[in-house]
Amino acid sequence: MAPTHSFIAQAVSILLSLSPTAVLAQTSPGGIATCLQGEGLQFSTSSDTTWTTATTVLQQRVPREPIAVVFAQDRDDVVAALSCARNASIKVSTINRGHSFQGYALGTPGNLVIDLKNFTALSFDNSTNELTVGGGTNVGPTAKYLWDNHRRHFPHVRGSHVGMLGSMMGGGFGTTTRMFGSPMDNLASVEYLLANGSIVTAGAGSDLLWAAQGAGPSFGIALSAKIRTHAIPHDGALNYTISLGTNLTVDTVASALLTVQKFALDNQLPEELSLRFMLGNAQSVGYFYGQEAAFDQAVNPLVDALRSIAPNVTLTKNVLASFWDSEVVSTGAGMNSPTGGSLGAGRFTHIQSWVATSDNPLTLEQATTLFQNHRSRNRTDITNSGFLDLWAGTSLRTADSDTSLHQGNNLWLIRVDGVGSGSWPTDGVSYMQNLMRPFTDSLKVTGPLRSFVNYADSDLSLDEWSSMLYGSNFERLQEIKAAVDPSETFSGYGHAIPLPSFARC
């Protein structure tokens, strides 16, 4: 149930009374540095030799201009750094491994960034089968700890070095999502440091956990979280590729995609099957978490149906000896590394995403437009890539109101990347948006646009992204924001939830 305006107003008043008296905002590193030094914190500013390393992130297209980066060693450091920022009226963001496609880990210029990489504690509760993870954990070491010690699994994104909580609170999508839900679905609770300096646990049924599931960084600093884990029914897997052939027309590829879609809508593709349809070569690639005979029974009819569209269809499959082998193949060799691997080379990129639902599936016209648009790139300073991840499975048992990021009945998660060749052209964003605009417009004809937080276009207007990501949930998010962060301490990034208008009066 959404909080009432009177409740929100009361909460705002209480939180403001608990907050220290605001002082004049510091606009240079010197001001905040004095406070950080006084607290005995380790930090870096732009004049330090550590600055380049401290501000290294995957996304190179956006400016990297925080006022300082604090290397928190423990909770006391985080509390002290937040206090310094709050007293200086400086906004705060946190960084883990820096994989945000939008570059949001460093926030907007002038933010104080708190680095949580040291928060890597892990523990498992045998009574609840929940895994407690620190706010600085990343996918590879966490998944390996759980598998090696407890032979259990949690859904995660397909990047071993990626930070756990940022990717989970942004939705997350992985090869086991159709079986076990999205990473976001598996957040059981989040331990937050709020703007007023208090530490609270957002547990089941709370407004704050609901908000964390899709918009988490807007409400506080996630110090730790509990994650639901799952037993794997079959310790083995296989990966596969369905190839339609070469020199395929747009019409052929679009028809093939709709054939896959029909199988999914008719419940002929079991949840143990992951499937990614590539925009470039039109291959379907994925994993199956079961016996080979069960895979053949599920997939062979699909292959036969595709052959009626593209006669040269081939199916290749590779049986993997263990479930963990599939984790390494799907998510990277860093799954076996204590660090999860490395960030890798940064890139200049722009990302867009759309979601189709089972009650509003793609039409043939929309699918055709998608492939036409993707093939229409006509310049060499930007390359493009993309795919559609089949989501239909556990999402068909959820409602849009279950989490702040609406995901009820999700069918396809569609992503298109534009990547600059060594730099980003000044018209790159508008070019990529215009390239895909006919597809975007075609989706508007049949229903409201939907998107996905981790892959959201950072250059949309507030009205656009709030509607695409949260729909009717957005007003409730704003009310929760007013209750826990009325000073907008955690609003220093592009998709931060803003205060409602009544709280700004």
C-alpha positions as CSV (number, residue, x, y, z in Angstrom):
1,M,0.0,0.0,0.0
2,A,1.4,3.4,-1.0
3,P,2.1,5.9,1.9
4,T,-0.3,8.8,2.2
5,H,0.8,12.4,1.6
6,S,0.2,13.1,5.3
7,F,2.4,10.2,6.3
8,I,5.1,11.4,3.9
9,A,5.0,14.9,5.1
10,Q,5.3,13.7,8.7
11,A,8.2,11.5,7.8
12,V,9.9,14.4,6.0
13,S,9.6,16.6,9.0
14,I,11.0,13.9,11.3
15,L,14.0,13.2,9.1
16,L,14.8,16.8,8.6
17,S,14.8,17.3,12.4
18,L,17.2,14.4,12.7
19,S,19.6,15.7,10.1
20,P,22.5,18.0,11.1
21,T,22.1,21.7,10.2
22,A,23.1,22.2,6.7
23,V,26.1,24.4,6.0
24,L,27.2,26.3,2.9
25,A,27.8,23.8,0.1
26,Q,31.5,23.3,-0.6
27,T,32.3,23.6,-4.3
28,S,35.9,22.6,-4.3
29,P,37.8,19.5,-3.2
30,G,39.5,21.6,-0.6
31,G,36.4,22.1,1.5
32,I,35.2,18.5,1.6
33,A,38.8,17.3,1.9
34,T,39.2,19.1,5.2
35,C,36.3,17.2,6.6
36,L,37.4,13.8,5.2
37,Q,40.9,14.4,6.5
38,G,39.5,15.3,9.9
39,E,37.6,11.9,10.0
40,G,40.8,10.1,9.1
41,L,39.4,8.7,5.8
42,Q,41.4,7.5,2.8
43,F,40.3,9.4,-0.3
44,S,41.5,10.7,-3.6
45,T,40.9,14.0,-5.4
46,S,41.8,15.2,-8.9
47,S,45.2,16.4,-7.9
48,D,46.3,12.9,-6.6
49,T,48.2,10.3,-8.5
50,T,45.5,7.8,-7.5
51,W,42.8,9.8,-9.3
52,T,42.8,8.0,-12.7
53,T,42.5,4.6,-11.1
54,A,39.9,5.8,-8.6
55,T,37.6,7.1,-11.3
56,T,38.1,4.3,-13.9
57,V,34.7,3.0,-15.1
58,L,33.5,1.0,-18.1
59,Q,31.5,3.9,-19.6
60,Q,33.9,6.5,-21.2
61,R,31.3,8.7,-22.9
62,V,30.3,10.6,-19.8
63,P,32.6,13.0,-17.8
64,R,34.3,11.6,-14.7
65,E,34.2,14.6,-12.3
66,P,33.3,13.7,-8.8
67,I,34.6,16.1,-6.1
68,A,36.4,13.2,-4.3
69,V,36.4,9.4,-4.0
70,V,36.5,7.9,-0.5
71,F,38.0,4.4,-0.1
72,A,35.8,3.2,2.8
73,Q,37.4,0.5,5.0
74,D,34.4,-0.2,7.2
75,R,30.9,1.1,8.0
76,D,32.2,3.8,10.2
77,D,34.0,5.2,7.2
78,V,30.9,5.2,5.2
79,V,28.9,7.0,7.9
80,A,31.7,9.6,8.4
81,A,31.9,10.3,4.6
82,L,28.1,10.6,4.3
83,S,28.2,13.1,7.2
84,C,30.9,15.2,5.5
85,A,28.8,15.3,2.3
86,R,25.5,16.0,4.1
87,N,27.0,18.9,6.0
88,A,28.4,20.3,2.8
89,S,25.1,19.8,0.9
90,I,27.0,17.5,-1.6
91,K,25.3,14.6,-3.2
92,V,26.6,11.1,-2.7
93,S,26.9,8.1,-4.9
94,T,28.7,4.7,-4.4
95,I,30.9,2.7,-6.7
96,N,31.7,-1.0,-6.7
97,R,33.3,-2.3,-9.9
98,G,32.2,0.6,-12.2
99,H,30.2,-1.4,-14.8
100,S,27.2,0.9,-15.1
101,F,26.4,1.3,-18.8
102,Q,25.3,4.8,-18.0
103,G,28.4,5.7,-16.0
104,Y,26.2,6.3,-12.9
105,A,28.7,4.9,-10.4
106,L,30.5,8.3,-10.4
107,G,27.3,10.2,-10.5
108,T,26.9,13.8,-11.7
109,P,29.9,16.2,-11.6
110,G,30.6,17.3,-8.0
111,N,29.3,14.2,-6.3
112,L,31.2,12.6,-3.4
113,V,31.8,9.0,-4.4
114,I,32.2,6.3,-1.7
115,D,34.1,3.2,-2.9
116,L,32.6,0.0,-1.4
117,K,35.1,-2.5,-2.8
118,N,36.2,-3.6,0.7
119,F,32.7,-4.7,1.7
120,T,33.1,-8.2,0.5
121,A,31.9,-10.3,3.5
122,L,29.9,-13.4,2.6
123,S,27.9,-15.7,4.9
124,F,25.2,-18.3,4.4
125,D,22.2,-19.2,6.6
126,N,21.4,-22.9,6.4
127,S,18.0,-22.4,8.0
128,T,16.8,-19.9,5.4
129,N,19.1,-20.7,2.4
130,E,19.8,-17.0,2.2
131,L,23.2,-15.6,1.3
132,T,24.3,-12.4,3.0
133,V,26.6,-10.3,0.7
134,G,28.5,-7.1,1.4
135,G,27.8,-4.0,-0.6
136,G,31.1,-4.4,-2.5
137,T,30.8,-8.0,-3.6
138,N,30.9,-9.0,-7.2
139,V,29.4,-11.8,-9.2
140,G,32.2,-14.3,-9.7
141,P,33.6,-14.7,-6.2
142,T,30.1,-14.6,-4.7
143,A,28.7,-17.3,-7.0
144,K,31.8,-19.5,-6.5
145,Y,31.6,-19.2,-2.7
146,L,28.0,-20.3,-2.8
147,W,28.5,-23.2,-5.2
148,D,31.7,-24.5,-3.6
149,N,30.4,-24.5,-0.1
150,H,26.7,-25.1,-0.5
151,R,26.0,-26.3,-4.0
152,R,23.4,-23.6,-4.5
153,H,22.9,-20.8,-7.0
154,F,21.4,-17.3,-7.3
155,P,20.4,-15.6,-10.6
156,H,23.0,-13.1,-11.7
157,V,24.0,-11.0,-14.7
158,R,26.4,-12.3,-17.3
159,G,29.6,-10.6,-16.1
160,S,31.8,-12.2,-13.5
161,H,33.4,-8.8,-12.5
162,V,30.2,-6.9,-12.2
163,G,29.1,-5.7,-8.8
164,M,26.3,-7.6,-7.1
165,L,24.0,-5.1,-5.6
166,G,24.0,-2.5,-8.3
167,S,23.2,-5.1,-11.0
168,M,20.5,-6.7,-8.8
169,M,18.8,-3.4,-7.9
170,G,18.7,-2.5,-11.6
171,G,16.8,-5.6,-12.5
172,G,19.6,-7.9,-13.6
173,F,19.1,-10.6,-16.2
174,G,20.9,-13.9,-16.6
175,T,20.8,-17.4,-18.1
176,T,18.8,-18.8,-15.1
177,T,16.3,-15.9,-14.9
178,R,13.5,-17.8,-16.6
179,M,13.8,-20.5,-13.9
180,F,14.4,-18.6,-10.8
181,G,13.4,-15.0,-11.5
182,S,15.5,-11.9,-12.1
183,P,18.4,-11.1,-9.7
184,M,16.1,-8.3,-8.4
185,D,13.4,-10.7,-7.5
186,N,15.8,-12.6,-5.3
187,L,16.6,-9.7,-3.0
188,A,15.2,-10.8,0.3
189,S,16.4,-7.7,2.2
190,V,18.7,-4.8,1.9
191,E,20.6,-3.1,4.7
192,Y,20.6,0.7,4.0
193,L,22.5,3.6,5.4
194,L,20.0,6.4,5.0
195,A,20.6,10.1,4.4
196,N,20.1,11.0,8.1
197,G,22.8,8.6,9.2
198,S,20.6,5.8,10.4
199,I,21.1,2.2,9.4
200,V,17.9,0.2,8.6
201,T,17.0,-3.1,7.2
202,A,14.5,-3.1,4.3
203,G,12.8,-6.4,4.7
204,A,9.9,-8.3,3.1
205,G,6.8,-6.2,2.6
206,S,8.5,-2.9,3.3
207,D,8.3,0.1,1.1
208,L,12.0,0.4,1.1
209,L,12.7,-3.1,-0.2
210,W,10.0,-2.6,-2.9
211,A,11.8,0.6,-3.9
212,A,15.2,-1.1,-3.9
213,Q,13.9,-3.6,-6.4
214,G,14.4,-1.3,-9.4
215,A,15.5,2.0,-8.0
216,G,17.8,1.1,-5.1
217,P,20.6,3.8,-5.3
218,S,18.0,6.6,-5.0
219,F,17.3,5.8,-1.4
220,G,20.5,5.2,0.5
221,I,23.8,3.3,0.5
222,A,23.4,-0.5,0.4
223,L,25.8,-1.8,3.0
224,S,24.7,-5.4,2.6
225,A,21.8,-7.6,1.4
226,K,20.3,-11.0,1.8
227,I,19.7,-13.0,-1.3
228,R,17.5,-16.0,-1.9
229,T,19.4,-19.0,-3.3
230,H,18.3,-22.1,-5.2
231,A,19.2,-25.8,-5.5
232,I,20.1,-26.9,-9.0
233,P,18.0,-30.0,-9.9
234,H,20.6,-31.3,-12.4
235,D,24.3,-30.8,-12.0
236,G,25.0,-30.4,-15.7
237,A,24.0,-28.2,-18.6
238,L,24.4,-27.7,-22.3
239,N,24.9,-24.7,-24.4
240,Y,23.6,-24.5,-28.0
241,T,23.4,-22.3,-31.1
242,I,20.6,-22.3,-33.6
243,S,21.8,-20.7,-36.9
244,L,19.4,-19.7,-39.6
245,G,22.1,-19.6,-42.3
246,T,23.6,-16.6,-44.1
247,N,22.5,-13.8,-46.4
248,L,19.1,-13.7,-44.6
249,T,16.5,-11.2,-45.6
250,V,14.9,-9.0,-42.9
251,D,11.5,-10.7,-43.6
252,T,13.1,-14.1,-43.0
253,V,14.7,-13.1,-39.7
254,A,11.5,-11.4,-38.5
255,S,9.4,-14.4,-39.2
256,A,11.9,-16.6,-37.4
257,L,11.8,-14.4,-34.3
258,L,8.0,-14.6,-34.3
259,T,8.2,-18.4,-34.6
260,V,10.3,-18.4,-31.4
261,Q,7.9,-16.0,-29.8
262,K,4.9,-18.3,-30.6
263,F,6.7,-21.3,-29.0
264,A,7.3,-19.2,-25.9
265,L,3.7,-17.9,-25.7
266,D,2.4,-21.5,-26.2
267,N,4.5,-22.7,-23.3
268,Q,6.6,-24.9,-25.5
269,L,9.9,-23.6,-24.3
270,P,10.6,-24.8,-20.7
271,E,12.0,-22.4,-18.1
272,E,15.2,-24.4,-18.0
273,L,16.0,-23.0,-21.4
274,S,17.6,-19.6,-21.9
275,L,17.5,-18.1,-25.3
276,R,19.2,-15.0,-26.8
277,F,18.2,-14.0,-30.3
278,M,21.1,-12.0,-31.8
279,L,20.2,-9.0,-34.0
280,G,23.4,-9.2,-36.1
281,N,23.6,-12.8,-37.3
282,A,20.1,-13.9,-36.2
283,Q,21.4,-16.8,-34.2
284,S,19.6,-18.1,-31.2
285,V,22.1,-19.0,-28.4
286,G,21.6,-20.1,-24.9
287,Y,21.8,-22.8,-22.2
288,F,19.7,-25.6,-21.0
289,Y,19.8,-26.7,-17.4
290,G,18.6,-30.3,-17.7
291,Q,19.2,-33.6,-19.4
292,E,20.1,-33.7,-23.1
293,A,17.0,-35.8,-23.9
294,A,14.8,-33.1,-22.4
295,F,16.5,-30.4,-24.4
296,D,16.0,-32.4,-27.6
297,Q,12.4,-32.9,-26.9
298,A,11.9,-29.1,-26.3
299,V,14.0,-27.7,-29.0
300,N,13.8,-30.0,-32.0
301,P,10.2,-29.0,-32.7
302,L,11.3,-25.3,-32.8
303,V,14.2,-26.2,-35.1
304,D,11.7,-28.0,-37.4
305,A,9.4,-25.0,-37.4
306,L,12.3,-22.6,-38.2
307,R,13.4,-24.8,-41.2
308,S,10.0,-24.1,-42.8
309,I,11.2,-20.4,-42.9
310,A,15.0,-20.9,-43.4
311,P,15.8,-24.3,-44.9
312,N,19.5,-24.2,-43.9
313,V,18.9,-24.0,-40.2
314,T,21.4,-25.9,-38.1
315,L,21.5,-26.8,-34.4
316,T,24.8,-27.3,-32.6
317,K,25.0,-28.2,-28.9
318,N,27.7,-28.8,-26.4
319,V,27.1,-30.9,-23.3
320,L,28.8,-29.5,-20.2
321,A,29.9,-31.8,-17.4
322,S,28.6,-29.7,-14.5
323,F,26.5,-26.7,-13.7
324,W,29.6,-24.8,-12.7
325,D,31.1,-25.3,-16.1
326,S,28.0,-23.6,-17.6
327,E,28.6,-20.7,-15.1
328,V,32.1,-20.2,-16.4
329,V,31.1,-20.5,-20.1
330,S,28.2,-18.1,-19.8
331,T,29.7,-15.5,-17.4
332,G,33.4,-15.6,-18.0
333,A,36.6,-17.1,-16.8
334,G,36.6,-14.6,-13.9
335,M,34.0,-16.9,-12.2
336,N,37.1,-18.9,-11.0
337,S,39.1,-15.8,-10.0
338,P,39.2,-14.4,-6.5
339,T,38.6,-10.9,-8.0
340,G,36.0,-12.0,-10.6
341,G,38.3,-10.9,-13.4
342,S,38.9,-7.3,-14.3
343,L,36.9,-4.3,-15.5
344,G,38.5,-4.6,-19.0
345,A,38.9,-1.8,-21.5
346,G,36.5,1.1,-21.2
347,R,34.3,1.9,-24.1
348,F,32.4,4.9,-25.5
349,T,28.9,3.6,-25.7
350,H,25.2,4.4,-25.7
351,I,22.6,1.8,-24.8
352,Q,18.9,1.6,-25.4
353,S,16.4,-1.0,-24.3
354,W,12.7,-2.0,-24.7
355,V,10.6,-4.7,-23.2
356,A,7.7,-6.6,-24.9
357,T,5.2,-8.4,-22.8
358,S,3.2,-11.6,-23.2
359,D,0.0,-9.6,-23.3
360,N,1.5,-7.3,-25.9
361,P,3.9,-9.4,-27.9
362,L,5.9,-8.2,-30.9
363,T,4.0,-8.0,-34.2
364,L,5.6,-9.0,-37.5
365,E,5.7,-5.4,-38.5
366,Q,7.5,-4.4,-35.3
367,A,10.0,-7.3,-35.6
368,T,10.7,-6.3,-39.2
369,T,11.2,-2.7,-38.2
370,L,13.6,-3.7,-35.5
371,F,15.9,-5.7,-37.8
372,Q,15.6,-3.0,-40.6
373,N,16.6,-0.3,-38.2
374,H,19.5,-2.3,-36.8
375,R,20.8,-3.0,-40.3
376,S,20.5,0.7,-41.3
377,R,23.7,2.0,-39.7
378,N,25.6,3.9,-42.3
379,R,28.7,5.2,-40.6
380,T,32.1,3.8,-39.5
381,D,32.7,5.8,-36.3
382,I,30.0,3.9,-34.5
383,T,29.3,0.2,-34.5
384,N,26.1,-1.3,-33.2
385,S,25.1,-4.6,-31.7
386,G,22.0,-6.0,-30.0
387,F,19.9,-8.9,-29.0
388,L,16.6,-10.0,-27.6
389,D,16.6,-12.1,-24.4
390,L,13.6,-14.4,-24.0
391,W,12.1,-13.6,-20.5
392,A,8.8,-15.5,-20.6
393,G,8.9,-17.8,-17.6
394,T,8.8,-16.7,-14.0
395,S,7.9,-13.2,-15.1
396,L,4.5,-14.5,-16.3
397,R,3.7,-15.1,-12.6
398,T,4.5,-11.6,-11.4
399,A,2.6,-8.3,-11.5
400,D,3.9,-4.9,-12.4
401,S,3.2,-3.8,-8.8
402,D,5.3,-6.5,-7.2
403,T,8.6,-4.5,-7.6
404,S,9.2,-0.9,-8.4
405,L,10.6,-1.8,-11.8
406,H,7.6,-3.0,-13.6
407,Q,8.2,-6.5,-15.0
408,G,4.9,-8.3,-15.0
409,N,4.4,-10.6,-18.0
410,N,7.8,-9.6,-19.5
411,L,8.4,-11.6,-22.7
412,W,11.4,-10.0,-24.5
413,L,14.2,-7.8,-23.2
414,I,15.5,-6.0,-26.2
415,R,18.9,-4.2,-26.2
416,V,20.8,-2.2,-28.8
417,D,24.3,-0.7,-28.2
418,G,26.1,1.9,-30.1
419,V,29.9,1.8,-29.6
420,G,32.2,4.6,-30.6
421,S,35.5,3.7,-32.4
422,G,38.0,5.1,-29.9
423,S,35.9,8.2,-29.1
424,W,32.3,9.3,-29.1
425,P,31.0,11.6,-31.8
426,T,29.1,14.7,-30.8
427,D,26.0,13.5,-32.6
428,G,26.3,9.9,-31.5
429,V,23.4,9.8,-29.1
430,S,20.9,11.5,-31.4
431,Y,22.2,9.2,-34.3
432,M,21.5,6.0,-32.3
433,Q,18.2,7.2,-31.0
434,N,17.1,8.2,-34.5
435,L,18.4,4.9,-36.0
436,M,16.0,3.0,-33.7
437,R,13.2,5.6,-33.6
438,P,10.9,3.8,-36.2
439,F,11.0,0.7,-34.0
440,T,10.3,2.8,-30.9
441,D,7.4,4.5,-32.6
442,S,6.0,1.2,-33.8
443,L,5.9,-0.1,-30.2
444,K,4.0,3.0,-29.1
445,V,1.2,2.0,-31.5
446,T,0.3,-1.1,-29.6
447,G,1.0,0.0,-26.0
448,P,3.0,2.0,-23.5
449,L,6.8,1.8,-23.9
450,R,8.7,-0.3,-21.4
451,S,12.4,-0.5,-20.6
452,F,14.9,-2.0,-18.2
453,V,16.9,-0.1,-15.6
454,N,20.3,-1.7,-16.2
455,Y,20.0,-1.0,-19.9
456,A,18.1,2.3,-19.8
457,D,18.9,5.1,-22.2
458,S,20.6,7.8,-20.1
459,D,19.5,10.5,-22.6
460,L,15.7,10.3,-22.2
461,S,13.6,13.0,-20.5
462,L,12.3,12.4,-17.0
463,D,8.8,11.8,-18.4
464,E,10.1,9.2,-20.8
465,W,12.3,7.2,-18.5
466,S,10.0,7.3,-15.5
467,S,7.2,6.0,-17.6
468,M,9.2,3.3,-19.4
469,L,10.9,2.0,-16.3
470,Y,8.2,2.4,-13.6
471,G,4.9,3.2,-15.1
472,S,2.2,3.6,-12.5
473,N,4.8,2.7,-9.8
474,F,6.6,6.0,-10.2
475,E,4.4,8.1,-7.9
476,R,4.8,5.6,-5.0
477,L,8.6,5.8,-5.6
478,Q,8.5,9.5,-5.3
479,E,6.6,9.3,-2.0
480,I,9.1,6.9,-0.6
481,K,11.9,9.2,-1.7
482,A,10.3,12.1,0.2
483,A,10.1,9.9,3.3
484,V,13.7,8.7,3.4
485,D,15.8,11.2,1.4
486,P,14.0,14.6,1.5
487,S,17.3,16.4,1.0
488,E,17.9,14.4,-2.2
489,T,21.4,13.4,-1.0
490,F,21.2,10.3,-3.2
491,S,19.9,12.1,-6.3
492,G,23.2,12.8,-8.0
493,Y,22.7,10.6,-11.2
494,G,20.5,10.8,-14.2
495,H,17.8,8.3,-13.3
496,A,17.5,9.2,-9.7
497,I,14.0,9.3,-8.4
498,P,13.0,13.0,-7.8
499,L,10.9,14.3,-5.0
500,P,7.2,14.7,-5.6
501,S,6.0,18.2,-6.2
502,F,4.3,18.5,-2.9
503,A,7.6,17.8,-1.1
504,R,9.3,20.6,-2.9
505,C,7.0,23.3,-1.6
